[in-house]
Amino acid sequence: MHDQDAAQKKNILKTKVAIIGGGQSGLTLASILGRNNVPTICVDRDPPALHISENFDLRTTAISYGSAQVLKAAGVWDTLLAEACAIKDIDILDSDSPVLLKFLIDDVQKDAFGWIINNRDMRIALQQKITTHDQTAQIAPDQATDFTAHDEYIEITLASGTIIHADILVGADGRTSFVRKHANIPTRKWPYNQRAIICTVAHEHPHNHVAIEHFKAEGPFAVLPMSDDADGTHRSSLVWTEDYDGSVYAKENSLMALSDDAFNAELNKRFPDTYGAVHMVNERRAFPLGLEHAVDYIAPRLCLIADAAHGIHPIAGQGLNLGMRDIAALAEILVDAHDNGQDLGTQDLLETYQRKRRFDNMAMAAVTDALVKVFGVSFPPFRAARQLGLKAVDRINPVKKFFMKQAMGTSGLLPHMIKEDEK
Ligand SMILES: Cc1cc2nc3c(=O)[nH]c(=O)nc-3n(C[C@H](O)[C@H](O)[C@H](O)COP(=O)(O)OP(=O)(O)OC[C@H]3O[C@@H](n4cnc5c(N)ncnc54)[C@H](O)[C@@H]3O)c2cc1C
């Protein structure tokens, strides 16, 4: 190890794992490592209070069965489950057709396909949890401005002048990752010329735990069941995709340009009648959509996780779920190495991580990309063939079961890191 006295003189913080990015993925990894006594520092450029303020992130996340396991290992699942809404059935519609494909929870022996969770609830639970771990520190607001890998450690410089020495640097700093760019890791990327408009919608009648994915010519219209609010209002979360290339025409014709009344009128035209009258309860937000995948997830003494490594279209609600699988793979490697007294940043460990995660992430990126393209075609013969395909999936049980398993994600992640009373 390098000289302890010199480190103290330069006010160097020493740790095993330095995570840059304290969003949903960075905090989840920090919490799992903290629970397993791996010294960890998590840095975010924003003040933590901003991330849990009411208007910071109005989105919800569809959490798969597999991700629930990872959140159990992070020690926050019980808290999240209290506010979560279970997805029990999934209806797939195409254009003006009735429901073509229906996934019913009774067909699988589980309580739910997944759960809809408020991003804010997840941020609150994770932020609270990491303060309970002696071995975990959060530095925020501050940001990484430089790093250099050495034989025995990686040195990270923060904007405040603080220097961190760690065995390994984990880039969890999202789609525009500074860590990825500074390590000169290229990406393959393309825009979809679409953006997702999100908001929460209140409705007259209960949703009965049904999630709807309605593929429309202009892009998918997804309705995700939320738990009722404190005064019993029935709610769902909307992810409505529109074509958007940034032109003046696109801006003028965007869903974001509609008045609240006009937007509500459009919602009422599109929601199934079973919901009764619907209206938006908070503001609309727009997220540009594209695919971006890092060519490598590793460089000397560093690795990338979640959106820093791969950003995909939300059409199948799988972005963070993939990130959770990265976290499970990496946590397993790091906790094992730490328990065995090993250096956590060796090339061997980094390569094991990359090997475990690249194929799964690339496959999901390809599937979501294909879905965007296949369902983006409104040419009538193609649409008819697509609808026949969906009907066929509905009738062929093994194929249907395969899709149901995919929607639920990999189970059995991190079993030994989940405490007995949380199983
Ligand atoms: C409309 C929409 C709907 C979605 N729905 C779903 C869904 O249903 N299910 C699902 O699984 N996924 C979904 N996703 C994807 C999911 O939201 C993302 O995968 C997830 O938010 C990524 O989290 P992250 O922590 O990796 O990155 P981010 O949330 O981008 O966090 C990165 C963090 O890094 C910090 N940071 C950046 N640079 C620095 C720096 N230099 N130094 C320090 N800190 C830094 C930022 O402040 C930020 O807190 C959806 C995405 C969209 C756009």
The ligand as an SDF file (V2000), in Angstrom:
LIG
                    3D

 53 58  0  0  0  0  0  0  0  0999 V2000
  -39.2960    7.7990  -19.0720 C   0  0  0  0  0  0  0  0  0  0  0  0
  -38.4520    6.6950  -18.4880 C   0  0  0  0  0  0  0  0  0  0  0  0
  -39.0670    5.6130  -17.8770 C   0  0  0  0  0  0  0  0  0  0  0  0
  -38.3010    4.5830  -17.3430 C   0  0  0  0  0  0  0  0  0  0  0  0
  -38.9390    3.5080  -16.7750 N   0  0  0  0  0  0  0  0  0  0  0  0
  -38.2030    2.4720  -16.3200 C   0  0  0  0  0  0  0  0  0  0  0  0
  -38.8480    1.3250  -15.7530 C   0  0  0  0  0  0  0  0  0  0  0  0
  -40.0710    1.2630  -15.6480 O   0  0  0  0  0  0  0  0  0  0  0  0
  -38.0790    0.2730  -15.3250 N   0  0  0  0  0  0  0  0  0  0  0  0
  -36.7180    0.3170  -15.4320 C   0  0  0  0  0  0  0  0  0  0  0  0
  -36.0660   -0.6670  -15.0440 O   0  0  0  0  0  0  0  0  0  0  0  0
  -36.0800    1.4110  -15.9360 N   0  0  0  0  0  0  0  0  0  0  0  0
  -36.7800    2.4720  -16.3790 C   0  0  0  0  0  0  0  0  0  0  0  0
  -36.1400    3.5750  -16.8830 N   0  0  0  0  0  0  0  0  0  0  0  0
  -34.6620    3.6350  -16.8620 C   0  0  0  0  0  0  0  0  0  0  0  0
  -34.1510    4.1500  -15.5010 C   0  0  0  0  0  0  0  0  0  0  0  0
  -34.8060    5.3530  -15.1820 O   0  0  0  0  0  0  0  0  0  0  0  0
  -32.6420    4.3580  -15.5350 C   0  0  0  0  0  0  0  0  0  0  0  0
  -32.0490    3.1450  -15.9490 O   0  0  0  0  0  0  0  0  0  0  0  0
  -32.1030    4.7460  -14.1600 C   0  0  0  0  0  0  0  0  0  0  0  0
  -32.6450    5.9560  -13.7260 O   0  0  0  0  0  0  0  0  0  0  0  0
  -30.5840    4.8690  -14.2130 C   0  0  0  0  0  0  0  0  0  0  0  0
  -30.1020    5.1500  -12.9170 O   0  0  0  0  0  0  0  0  0  0  0  0
  -28.5670    5.4770  -12.7150 P   0  0  0  0  0  0  0  0  0  0  0  0
  -28.3830    5.6050  -11.2440 O   0  0  0  0  0  0  0  0  0  0  0  0
  -27.7140    4.5140  -13.4390 O   0  0  0  0  0  0  0  0  0  0  0  0
  -28.3280    6.8810  -13.4630 O   0  0  0  0  0  0  0  0  0  0  0  0
  -28.8740    8.3280  -13.0910 P   0  0  0  0  0  0  0  0  0  0  0  0
  -30.2380    8.2610  -12.5170 O   0  0  0  0  0  0  0  0  0  0  0  0
  -28.6620    9.1630  -14.3100 O   0  0  0  0  0  0  0  0  0  0  0  0
  -27.8980    8.8160  -11.9210 O   0  0  0  0  0  0  0  0  0  0  0  0
  -26.5950    9.2590  -12.1770 C   0  0  0  0  0  0  0  0  0  0  0  0
  -26.1250   10.0780  -10.9770 C   0  0  0  0  0  0  0  0  0  0  0  0
  -24.7570   10.4730  -11.1710 O   0  0  0  0  0  0  0  0  0  0  0  0
  -24.5740   11.8130  -10.7490 C   0  0  0  0  0  0  0  0  0  0  0  0
  -23.3940   12.3230  -11.4720 N   0  0  0  0  0  0  0  0  0  0  0  0
  -23.2740   12.5300  -12.7980 C   0  0  0  0  0  0  0  0  0  0  0  0
  -22.0030   12.9480  -13.0970 N   0  0  0  0  0  0  0  0  0  0  0  0
  -21.3200   12.9890  -11.9160 C   0  0  0  0  0  0  0  0  0  0  0  0
  -19.9720   13.3220  -11.5530 C   0  0  0  0  0  0  0  0  0  0  0  0
  -19.0450   13.7060  -12.4500 N   0  0  0  0  0  0  0  0  0  0  0  0
  -19.6080   13.2510  -10.2430 N   0  0  0  0  0  0  0  0  0  0  0  0
  -20.5230   12.8750   -9.3140 C   0  0  0  0  0  0  0  0  0  0  0  0
  -21.8170   12.5450   -9.6040 N   0  0  0  0  0  0  0  0  0  0  0  0
  -22.2110   12.5990  -10.8840 C   0  0  0  0  0  0  0  0  0  0  0  0
  -25.9070   12.4830  -11.0800 C   0  0  0  0  0  0  0  0  0  0  0  0
  -26.1250   13.6060  -10.2470 O   0  0  0  0  0  0  0  0  0  0  0  0
  -26.9250   11.3640  -10.8060 C   0  0  0  0  0  0  0  0  0  0  0  0
  -27.4140   11.4000   -9.4770 O   0  0  0  0  0  0  0  0  0  0  0  0
  -36.8820    4.6240  -17.4270 C   0  0  0  0  0  0  0  0  0  0  0  0
  -36.2470    5.7260  -18.0450 C   0  0  0  0  0  0  0  0  0  0  0  0
  -37.0260    6.7370  -18.5850 C   0  0  0  0  0  0  0  0  0  0  0  0
  -36.3240    7.9140  -19.2600 C   0  0  0  0  0  0  0  0  0  0  0  0
  1  2  1  0
  2  3  1  0
  2 52  2  0
  3  4  2  0
  4  5  1  0
  4 50  1  0
  5  6  2  0
  6  7  1  0
  6 13  1  0
  7  8  2  0
  7  9  1  0
  9 10  1  0
 10 11  2  0
 10 12  1  0
 12 13  2  0
 13 14  1  0
 14 15  1  0
 14 50  1  0
 15 16  1  0
 16 17  1  0
 16 18  1  0
 18 19  1  0
 18 20  1  0
 20 21  1  0
 20 22  1  0
 22 23  1  0
 23 24  1  0
 24 25  2  0
 24 26  1  0
 24 27  1  0
 27 28  1  0
 28 29  2  0
 28 30  1  0
 28 31  1  0
 31 32  1  0
 32 33  1  0
 33 34  1  0
 33 48  1  0
 34 35  1  0
 35 36  1  0
 35 46  1  0
 36 37  1  0
 36 45  1  0
 37 38  2  0
 38 39  1  0
 39 40  1  0
 39 45  2  0
 40 41  1  0
 40 42  2  0
 42 43  1  0
 43 44  2  0
 44 45  1  0
 46 47  1  0
 46 48  1  0
 48 49  1  0
 50 51  2  0
 51 52  1  0
 52 53  1  0
M  END
$$$$
